[in-house]
Amino acid sequence: MLSSFSISNDPSWEHGIGWGTFKAGDLFINVKSSADDHIWDYIVRTFDKSAAGDYALYDISSLNASDQRFLYGPNTNSGPGFGQIGPYITAYERHNQPVAIADELLKGLPSLGTVFFSGLTNDPFNASYTFNTPLLVGDSWSYSWTLTCGNDVVQSPVPEPASIVLLGAGLLGLAGYGIRRKNRKA
């Protein structure tokens, strides 16, 4: 039974400027967490919230696999870096990591109760969830949760400045060689 859990900050992580303006994404829970199960079972609706309080818990396991796919792409809604394309709101950097479920998918799904969320007011960052109705989970379960800032899941290499300078110098050298060769033919 899952009745509560906490998310704690890694001491090496720095929250930087604007910490007080961050807001939570939804909490996704998969109670079966096996290699062939890619369907989220429950969601706690904390998207775009930062205050402590009771938030709705939904059973989303009835949504089929095509509804539960993760979509990301061009910015079409909700501000810079975000696009609501399909069932989940995601950002360019997300690489299939969910941020929030689209409101239209929750229509018609009854709330299973509430979950107390501690909010995002602590420094260093700690958050906790307390389930008013405990969830039955197996030996292996998983969750996905993040902030709405959209820049904390970067899975691609970022070139260092020296590499950019080296590339620029090479391109300038090629341009100079091309101009010199053109002038010799004339």
N, C-alpha and C positions, 0 to 999 in steps of 0.2 A: 504494500500500500504506500502510495506517495502522498504524504500529508504536508510536507514543506521541503524546501531546499533553498540554498543560498548561492549566489554568484559573487565571487570575491575577485578583487583586482590583483593582478600580478604586480609585485612591488617595483618591477623594472619599467612598468608602463607609466607614462606621464600623460595626464589629461590635457594639458596645455590651455590655450586661451579659449574662452567661451564655454567652460565646463557647465556653468549654471544654465545654459541654453539648450543642452542636449535633451533629447526625449527618447523614450523607449520604443522599441518595435514590439510586435506581438511575440508571445512565448508559444512556440510550437513544441508539441510533445508527441513522440512515437513510442507506444508502449510495447511494441513487438520487436523493434530494432534488430531485425535480421538482415542479411545481405540482400535478400530478394524482396524485402518489404520497403517500399519507398513512399509510403502513404503516411501522412501525419494523422494522428488520431484525435488530438485535442488542441485547442488554442485558447490562450488567455488574452483577451482583447485589451492590450495596453498600448496600442500604437498611438504615437504622438502625445503620450502622457509623461509627466515627470513627477507628479504629486503622489503621495501615499494615498491608498484607498482601496476599496473593494471593486474589482473589475470582473466582468462576465467571463465564464468558462463555457466553451462550446465543444460538443462532440462533432468533429468534422470527418469522421471515418466513413460516413455515408457518401461523401463526395467521391466520384470515381477517379481513377488514375489520371484521366485526361484533364479533369478539373484541378488536380493537384500538381500539375507540372509547374516548373518554375520558369517564368518568362522574364526576360530583360531586354532592353533595347533602347530606341531613341526616346528622348524626353518628350512625353506627350501630356503629362499632367503632374500636378503636385510639386512643382518647383525644380530648381536646378539639380540635375543628376538623378532624378526620379522619373519613373514612367509607370503608369498603371495600365499595363498591357496584359489582359487576362486576369487570372485569379489572384496573383500576388503582386504587391508593389515591391519593386526591386530597383537597384541602382546599377550603373555600369560596372562598378567594381565588385559586385556581389558574387559573380561566378556561381550562379544557381543557389545562393544562400537566401532563404526567405527573410523578408523584413516584416511584412504585414499581409493579411488576407484582404481581398477586395470586399467592400461592404455588401455587394450584391450576392455574394456566396453565402453570407450569414443570414440573409432573408429566408424566413421559414424554418430556420434551425432554432429549436428551443434552447435557452440558456440552462445549463446544468446546475447553476448556482453561481457563487462568487469565489474569488480568490483574492486574498489581501496581498497587495504589492507594496513593499516598503518605500517605493519612490526612489528618485535619483538625487537625493539631497546630501548624501554622505560623501565625505572626502577624507581618506581615500575611498574610492568607489567600492561600495558593497550594495547588493540588492538581495532581497529575499521574497519568496512567495510562500504563503500559507493557504492551503486548500481547505475551505470550509466543508467540502465533500471530498474525502480522500479518493485518489484514483487507484485502480487496481493495475499495477504494472508487473511485468515479468522480471526475471533476473537481469535482463539486459534491456535497457530503455535509453532513449536519446532525446535531446531537446535542441532547439535552435533558438537563439535569442541574440539580438544585437541592438545597438542604438540606431536612430534614424539618420545619422549623419552620413552614412553611405561610404565612408572612406576607410573602414577598418578591416576590410577583407581584400587585400591586394595580393593576388597570386601570380603576378607577372613581373619579370625583371624590370628594374628601373635603371637606365643608363646613368653612369656617373658623369660629372661635368668634364673630366679629362677625356673621356671617350667622345663626347660631343665636340670638343675642341679638336681632337685628332681627326674626326670625320670631316669637320669644316676645313681644316688645313688640307686634307686630301682632295676635297672638292675644289678648293681654290687652286691647288697645284694642277689638277686636271684642266680647269678652265684656262689657266695660264699656258699650259702646254698646247691646248687647242688653238688659242689665239696666236701663239708663236708659230705653230705649224701653218695656220691660215695665211699669216703675213709672209712666210717664206715662199708659198706657192704663188703669191701675187707679184 
